[in-house]
Amino acid sequence: MTGTGEESDLEFAARRRAEELYAKDRTCELLGIALLDAGPGRATVGMRVTEAMVNGHGIGHGGFLFLLADAAFAFACNTYGPTTLAQGAQITFLRPAEVDDELVAEAVERTRFGRGGLYDVTVRRADGVPVAEFRGQSHTLGSRPAPEAGRADPSLR
């Protein structure tokens, strides 16, 4: 189902691209990361911290928090069409995640320039308390499509 207006069609195309990428992502499947929402330049994913994800201190390993944020970033920056990869990323851990915490990572595009883009991701516990802030820089391979390109591609409908 597509929307009735241009914005709805763009939202539909972006969500479809994220869903197609998610369907092929074996890491998300292995770790139980769920794609919760996506639209042009944004994506939200969720994951429960399991016993297998804790470090020697008994708290969520930072690598898993980074991976969750990176997944949200990947889905967000690939909502426009051509393959887009991480060029760089950094994370700041604000507080620990505990076993059984339900985490949500929300990626938001800050800017796109040429083939590059900047995205911020906040990782929160279910109670809304932030546990990490992530910034990713993307690089798009090939040419960027026009914003309405998704509407012209019948395979996206």
C-alpha positions in Angstrom: 0.0 0.0 0.0 1.3 3.4 -0.9 0.2 6.7 0.4 -1.8 9.3 -1.4 0.7 12.1 -1.5 4.3 12.6 -2.4 5.5 12.5 1.2 3.6 9.2 1.8 5.2 7.7 -1.3 8.7 8.8 -0.2 8.0 7.3 3.3 6.8 4.1 1.7 9.8 3.8 -0.5 12.3 4.5 2.3 10.6 2.0 4.6 10.7 -0.6 1.9 14.4 -0.1 1.3 15.1 -0.5 5.0 13.0 -3.6 5.2 14.8 -5.2 2.2 18.2 -4.5 3.7 17.0 -5.8 7.1 15.7 -9.0 5.6 19.3 -9.8 4.4 21.0 -8.8 7.6 22.2 -12.0 9.3 23.8 -10.1 12.3 20.5 -8.5 13.2 18.8 -11.9 12.9 21.4 -13.6 15.1 21.2 -10.9 17.8 17.5 -10.4 17.8 17.6 -6.8 16.5 14.2 -5.7 15.2 13.6 -3.0 12.7 10.9 -1.0 14.4 10.5 2.0 12.0 12.1 3.7 9.0 11.6 6.7 6.8 13.7 9.0 4.7 17.0 9.5 6.6 15.8 7.8 9.8 15.4 4.4 11.4 14.6 2.8 14.7 15.7 -0.6 15.9 15.4 -2.5 19.1 17.2 -5.3 21.0 17.1 -7.0 24.4 20.4 -7.4 26.2 21.0 -11.1 26.9 23.4 -12.9 29.2 25.6 -13.6 26.2 26.0 -9.8 25.6 27.6 -8.9 29.0 31.3 -8.2 29.7 33.4 -9.2 32.6 31.8 -6.5 34.7 28.3 -8.0 34.2 27.0 -5.1 32.1 26.1 -4.8 28.5 29.3 -5.0 26.4 30.0 -1.8 24.5 30.5 -3.6 21.3 26.9 -4.8 21.3 25.6 -1.2 22.0 27.8 0.0 19.1 26.4 -2.7 16.9 22.8 -1.8 17.7 23.5 1.9 17.0 25.4 1.0 13.8 22.4 -1.0 12.6 20.0 1.9 13.1 22.5 4.1 11.2 22.9 1.6 8.4 19.1 1.4 7.8 18.7 5.2 8.0 21.4 6.1 5.5 20.2 3.4 3.1 16.7 4.7 2.8 17.4 6.8 -0.3 18.4 4.1 -2.8 22.0 3.4 -3.7 24.3 1.4 -1.5 25.5 3.6 1.4 28.2 2.4 3.8 29.8 3.7 7.0 32.9 5.9 6.5 33.4 6.5 10.2 31.6 6.3 13.5 32.1 7.0 17.2 30.1 6.3 20.3 29.9 7.8 23.8 28.7 5.5 26.5 26.6 7.4 29.0 25.5 4.7 31.4 25.6 0.9 31.5 23.0 -1.4 30.0 21.9 -4.4 32.1 20.8 -7.9 31.2 17.2 -7.9 30.1 17.2 -4.2 29.2 15.1 -3.5 26.1 17.1 -1.0 24.1 15.9 1.2 21.3 18.3 3.0 18.9 16.9 5.9 16.9 18.9 7.2 14.0 18.3 10.6 12.6 20.0 12.2 9.6 21.6 15.5 10.4 22.8 16.4 6.9 23.7 15.0 3.5 26.4 16.5 1.3 27.6 15.1 -2.0 28.0 11.4 -1.4 28.4 11.9 2.4 26.0 12.2 5.3 26.0 12.6 9.1 23.7 10.7 11.3 23.1 10.8 15.1 21.8 7.8 17.0 20.5 7.7 20.5 20.4 4.4 22.3 17.8 4.3 25.1 16.5 1.9 27.6 12.7 1.2 27.5 12.2 3.8 30.3 13.6 6.4 27.9 16.9 6.9 29.7 19.8 7.3 27.2 22.7 4.8 27.5 24.8 5.9 24.5 25.1 8.5 21.8 26.5 7.5 18.4 27.5 9.6 15.3 28.0 8.0 12.0 29.4 9.4 8.8 28.1 7.7 5.6 29.5 7.4 2.1 27.2 6.6 -0.9 28.5 4.4 -3.7 27.5 5.5 -7.2 25.3 8.4 -7.9 22.5 9.7 -5.6 19.0 9.4 -6.9 16.7 12.3 -7.1 14.4 12.4 -3.9 11.5 11.3 -6.0 13.4 8.4 -7.6 11.7 5.8 -5.3 8.3 6.8 -6.7 9.4 6.0 -10.3 10.6 2.5 -9.5 7.7 0.1 -9.8 9.6 -2.6 -7.8 9.3 -0.4 -4.7 5.5 -0.5 -4.8 
